Amino acid sequence: MADILYTYENEVYANITNKCDCRCEFCVRFQHEGLGDADTLWHKVDPTLEEIIAAIDAFDFTGYKELVYCGYGEPTCALDNLIASAKHVKEKYGLKIRINTNGTGSLYNKRDIVPELAAFTDAVSISLNAPTAASYEKVTRPRLSGSYEAMLAFAAECKERIPQVKFSVVDVIPEDEIKACEEKAASMGIPLRVRVFG
């Protein structure tokens, strides 16, 4: 059975779904069965809200200040469970909530989800991945058309509504594309983190 909550590099993560509308070339789930203290993050069936909350309530959050929604799937592909469980964490444990996301949640859910996320989210990390729509399509391989533009619009709105927003790229893309991503992020007033592959 896959872990719902797991720890990695002194952070606690919520792995609430394996669904994702992208197939990024560098995705860690294609490299390892599990991560951190999780033997596997592959659910046979995505967990129910009741199972997610049970896992949260069974976890000892002593020493942790934040719960990060990030596992072997895109958290906003399980939006209802994300919202309900994050609100539970806020109300019961008072932890900060961070969402690591591909930024296409509004496109995937066919509505603007940022106001709903802003009600409980303290920080969002959005995978920028590439500086142009064409290069984004190549590396991210999204299932939905218009994903790059949707991600940028999502990021711009998050910046207005959520306290901490940042972009990320993985260093598998060429150096000139990383520089172009830095320029793109700067033009939007959003910090960029360059992640090391692996």
Disulfide bonds with the S-S distance in Angstrom:
none
